[in-house]
Amino acid sequence: MKTPLLGSLAAAAFWAVGVHAAAADLKSAVDADYDYIFDLYKHFHANPELSFKESKSAARMQAELEPLGFKVTTGLGENWVRKIAKIATGEAVDGVGGYGLVAVMENGEGPTVMLRADMDALPLKEKTGLPYASTVTAVDYRGQEAPVMHACAHDSHMAILIGTARRLAAMKDQWSGTLVLIGQPAEEIGLGAMAMLDEGLYRKFPKPDYVLATHTSGWDSAGDVTYTAGYALANVDSVDIYVKGIGAHGSAPQFSKDPIVIGAQIVSALQTLVSRELDPLQSGVVTVGAFQAGYKHNIIPDQAHLQITVRSYEDEVREKLLAGIKRIAEAQARSAGLPDDMMPDVIVEKTYTPSTYNDPAMTERVMGAVAAEIGEARVYTRPPSMGGEDFSRYGRTDDDIPTLIFWTGGSDPAAMKAAREGKAPPPPANHSPFFAPIPEPTLKTGVHALTAGALELLGEK
């Protein structure tokens, strides 16, 4: 259900005399710049790069931003792959997060506002049939070869950020403060934001008072903007359980401690974590995505491997679920008669993605400004998602900086309407090899909304 902006947000559309004229001026400027931004988008789409391999994307962004008056710093490029292990262990390193890009424009006294776009693509073969479709095959930072596609619309994020930069640079007489733009690497593997922060994003560059981003969404209609105040995206944890057992011939199970049976009991017992241990008003997901064990019909193996994804919003819920997984795994092993030295190994991946919390006050303020610009009917709330986004890390430092990520719709409105009415399946969305946003009005809406949000947060001249 669409919930439009109400109360103070609706009133924001009529803040002051001349607001409609200002909105019309910005819209006209965005419309006039569309061909340039569309060409830029096609370039990024046809030339995708995998996580921690975004050298050409960062270089193109630098080439676009420096002529506008931004002071641009880029990261360490090829040397970054040797530093991933240091990021995971918390050791200090130098740079700006691999191919991470930071562009700064100082324009007098006022707030510091950071706008973020992610740059990396996915290891996926494109099947959109577009004339500018990717045909790229590349080697990832682990040395594996794969086809590459911008299936999560990061190409549009880069184009929208540059379009916003062009507008704000042309409007310097209307705002005061410091504008920081970042091109972030490696969002798809959840390491890019952490890398940039660990390398000194908030120490070496102006520390933001606000961090703002938009993400193109295949689950929303092109031309619309959606948002969620408060928790918007989930904690994402990956957990591996290595179940130990005693192998035997399949015809003599009495001589075994069957890890397949123990693993199956773990899978069944895990279903109670959310249904019987969480408050019904809290949210959590525990999904066993893989169960690997054994080699042959008549052999009881001596080990099994479970791979689990765990989703939550509140950190207390996250800790409860992770502790519960370990407790259940060990309890099932003990019930099978295994000794303490054969308890399952429960390994939680250290580099998890924290939940994204959209600061409510910032959300109300920014989305009010966006609604005033593009129209209240096109700006509405959406339910929180159990997906993850490492944008969350920009608000998870000790600085406690307010952050907001909102969604720019990218799918054909007619196809979305047909899907809602049950007349057709939903159109392809993010991470599908068939997904690509409709460039117009997606790019125009993204630039218009992100510019309006930035102007709201920056000081007035």
N, C-alpha and C positions, 0 to 999 in steps of 0.2 A: 504494500500500500504506500502510495506517495504521501508524505507529510510535508507540505510546503512550509516555508518560513513564516512564523507567526509573531505576534507581539512586537517586541522591540526590533526584531529582524525585518518584519514587514514595514515598520515605520522607517527603517533605515533607507528604504527606497526613496524617501522624500525628505532626506536630511536637511537640505538647504535649497534656496533658490538657485537654479542653474544646474542642478544635478543631472537633469535629462539632457541638457545641452552637452555637458561633459561626457556623459555616457555615449551620446551620438558621435562626438569627436573621437573618442577612443575606438569605438566600433568601426568608424570610417577608416581610421588609420590601420587597424588590424586587417580589415578587408582589403585595403590597398596593398598591404604587404604580403598577401596570401600567396601569390605566385612564387615569390622568393622563398617563403617558408616551405611550400610544397616541394619545390625543387630540392631544397635542403633535406627534407624528409625522405624523398626518393633516393637521394645519395646514401643516407644512413641505412635505409632499408636494404638497398642492394649490396651494401658493404658491411655486413654485420661482423662483430668480433666477439669471441668467447671471453669468459671471465678472466681478469688479469692479463688480457691480451689486447686491450682497447687502445693501442697506440695511435692508430690512424683516426679513430673517432675523437680522441682527445686533441690530436693535432688539428683536425678540422674545426673543432670548437674553439681552440685557441686562435686560429686564423680568422674566425668570425668575430670573436669578442675583442681582440686587441684593437682593431680599427675603430671600435665604438668608444674607446677610452678606458677599458678595463686593464688593470695590471694583472697578468695571468702567470700563474705558477703551475707547472706540471710535475708529475711524480717520477719515479725511478725506472719505469719501463721494464726492460728485460731482466734487470737485477731483482725485480720484486719476487719472482717465484722462489728464490732462495731464502726469502724472509717470511714466508707463510708460516713455517714452523715456529718462528719467533713470535709472531702475532698470537698463535694459539697458546703459547706458554707465558705470554705477558712480558717478554723481554722488550727493552726499548730499541727502536730502530729509527732511521732517519728517512725523510721523504714525505710524500703526501699520499700514501696508500696506493703504490703501484702506479698505474696510469691515471690516478686521481688528478683532477684539475680544479684549481681554485682561482677565481677571477674577482678582483676587488675594485669597486668604484666608490671613492669618497666624494661626498657632495654636501659638505657643511655639517653643522651640528645636527644631531638627531639620532634616532634608533639605528641599530645595526640589524638588518634583515638578511637572512640566508635563504636562498632558493636552491633546491636540489633537483638534479636529473640524474638517473642512472644510465649507464652506457652499454652494458654487456648484453649479449644475445644468448640464445639457447642452442644446445646441440640437437638440432632437429632439421629434417629435410622439408623445405617449404613446398606446399601444394596449393597455393592460392591461385596460381595461373596469372598473376599480375605481370604486366610488361616489365616492371622493375623488380621482379621477384629475385630473391637471393639464389645464386648458384654456387655459393662459397662452400668450400670444404677446408677445414683447418685443424690444427693440432692444439689440444687444450693444454693448460699449464701442468697437467700430469703426464703429458706425452701421448694422449690418446687422440686418434684422428676421428673427426665427425663432421657431418654437414652442419651448417650454421644458419640460423634464421632468427630474425627479430619477432618471435612469436609472443612476446609479452609487451610489445609496443614501446620498448625503450627508445627506439628510433624516433617515435613521436615525442617522447619526453625531451630528447636533445633538441629537436626542432622547436618545440614549444618554449623551452628555456631560452633559446637564442632569439626567437620571436619576441619574447617578453623583454629580453635584454635590449633589443632594438627599440622597443617602445619606451622603456624607462630611460634609455640614453637620450632619446629624442624629447623626453619630458622632464629633463633635469630642472627646469625652472618651476616645476610643480611639486617637487619633493625635496626633502632635506634629510641627510643621514648617510649611512654607509650600506652599500649593497654588495653582498657576497654571493657569488654563484658557484656552485660546485657540480662538476661532472664526476659522478661516483662510479668506480669500477665494481665488478663482482657482486652485484646484488643477488644474482641468481644462485650463488653459492653461499650467501649470507655472511660474507667476510669483508665486503668493500667498505661499509660504514665504519666497522671496527678498525680496519686498517687505517683509514684516514684519521680517525680520532686518536688512535694509538700513536700515529706519526706526528701529532701536534696540530691538528686542524684548529682546535680552540686555543692553542698556545701561540702558534706562529702567525695567525691571521686574526683579524678583528673578531672577537667573540660575539656571536649573535644574541640579540634580545629575543628573536623569534626565528624559527625555522619552518619553512613552508614548502610544500611540494604538491604536485598533482600526478595522478596515475591514470593512464588511459584504460578504460574498462570495457571489455566485450560483453559484460552483463548489463550495461546501461545503453540507452539510446544516444546516438550521436546528436549533439546539440544540447544535451542535458548535463547538469553537474549534480553529483550526489555527495553526501557526506555523512559521517557518524561522529557525534560528540562523545567524548569519553573513550572507553575501550572500543577500538575499531578493528584491530587485527590481533592475532593470537600469539602467545608464546609457542614456539615450535621446537620440540625436542625430539631427537632421534636416540632410541635406546636399543642396544643389542643384548640379548640374553643367550649365553652359551651354556646349554644344559649338558651336564655330565651324566654318564651312565656306565653300565657294564654290558659289553656286547656279548652276543651268544648266537647259536644257530636258531633259525626261526622255528625249528621243530622242538626246541628245548627252552622255552621262555623262562622256566623256573631257575635257570642259571644266570639270568640277566637282571639288570636294573634298566628297564627300557626308557631311554630318553625321549622317544617319540610319545609314549603314553604320558610321561611327566610333562613334556611340552604341551600336549593337548590339554592336560588338566590346567596348566598355567594359562593357556588361551581362554579356557572356559571361566576360570576364576577371575581373570582380568575384567570380564564383563561386569562384575559387581562393583568395580572401583567407582565408576560414574553413577551407576544406577542405585547403589546402596550406601555409598560413603560420602558423596557430595550432597550439599544442600540442593534441593531441586531448583532453586533460583540461581545457582552457580552453573557455570558452563565448563565442560571438559570433554575431550575425545581421547580415547585410547584405542588405536587401531593396529592390529598385527598385520603388517603388509607382506611378510614373507616368513615361511616356515621351511627350513631346509634340514633334511636328515636322511641318512641311509643311501645305499647304492644298489641293492638287489632285493628281490622278493623274499628270499629266505635267510636274510641276515638281519639280526637286531643290532643296530649300530651302537657305538659307545658315546655319541654326542649328537646334539641337535642345536640349531641356531634359529632364534626368533629375531625378527627386525620389526621395531615398533615405532610408530609416530604418535607423539603425545601433544595435545593442544589444550591451551587454557588461556585465561585472561589475567586473573589475579596471580601474583607471585606465590601467595600462600597456597592457592589451589595447585599450582605447578609443583611445589614442594611435596604436597600431600600425595599427588598422583605418582610422582617419581619414587617416593618412599614406599608407597603401596605396591608398586611393581616389584621392587626388590623383596619386600616382605612376602608377597604371594609366591614369587619364584622359589624362595628358600623354603617356604612352608610346604609347597607341593613336593619339593625334593626330599624333605624330611619325612613326609607322609609315605614316600616310596621306600623309606629305609636307608637313604643315603647318609653317610657320616658327614660331619662338619667339614672335613677337608675335601668333600666332593660337592659342596654347594655350587649352584650356578653362578657364573660370572655375569654380573649385571653392569653394563658399561653405558653411561650416559655421555653422549658426545658433548665435549666442552663448549664448542663454538655454536651454541644454540641461538635461535633468533628470538629476542624478547618481544613481548606484546607491544602493540602500538597504542598509545593513549593520546587522543586528540584533546588538547586543553580546552575545556568547555568555553571559557571566556574568550579565548582566541578564536575558537570555532564560530561562536556567535558573531563576533566582530567581523571576521573575514567573510563569512558566508553572507552576512548582511550586505557587505559591500559588493560581493559578487552578484547577489540577487538584484541590487540596485542597478547594476550595469547590464546584465543580460536578461533580466526579467524573472520575477518571483516564480512563475509557473515552471521555469526550467531548472530551478534549484530546490532540491528536496532531500530528505533524509533517506538513508538506507540502513538495513539491519547490520550489526557487526558481523564480521566474517571470521571463520577459523583458519583462514589463510594467514601467511606470515610475510613480513616486510622488514628488512633491516634498517629502514628509515627510523624505526623505533629508537635506535641507539643514540640518535642526536638529542633526544630528550631524556636519556637514561644516564647522563653523567652527573657528577656531583653539583654541576652548575644549575641543574633543574630548569632547563630552558623550555619554555612553552613551544610545542610543535603541533603541526596540523598537516595531514595529507588528505586531500579530497580527490574525488573521482571525476574524470572527464569521460563522458559516454563516447563509445566508438562504433557501435553496431547500427545497422540499418533500422531506423525507427519502424518501418513497415514490417520487417521481419520480426522485430521484437513484439509488435502488436499482434501479429499472427500467432506467435508462440504463446503469448499471454492468453489468447482466446482458444488455444488448443487446436488451431488450424494447421500448425506446422511445428517442427522441432525448433528449439532455440538455435540461433545462428552460432557459428563457431566463435569461441571466446579465447581468452588468453591461454597460452601454452598449447593451443591446437595448431597443427601444421597448416590448417586452412584459415587461420585468423589473420586478418589485417584490418585495422580500423578504416572506416570510410574517411578519407582525408578531409573532405569538406562536408559537414562543418566541424569535424573533430579538432583539427588544428586551429581553426579560428576560435572555437570555443575555449580551447586550452589556453591560448595566448591571451585572450580577452579576460578570462577568469583569473589566471595567475597574475597578470598585470594589475587587475583591480585589487586583488588581495594584497599584493606588495605595496601598492599605493596607500591602501588603508593602514598598513603597519608602519610605513615610513612617515617621517614628519612632514608637515606642510611648509612650503616656503613662506 
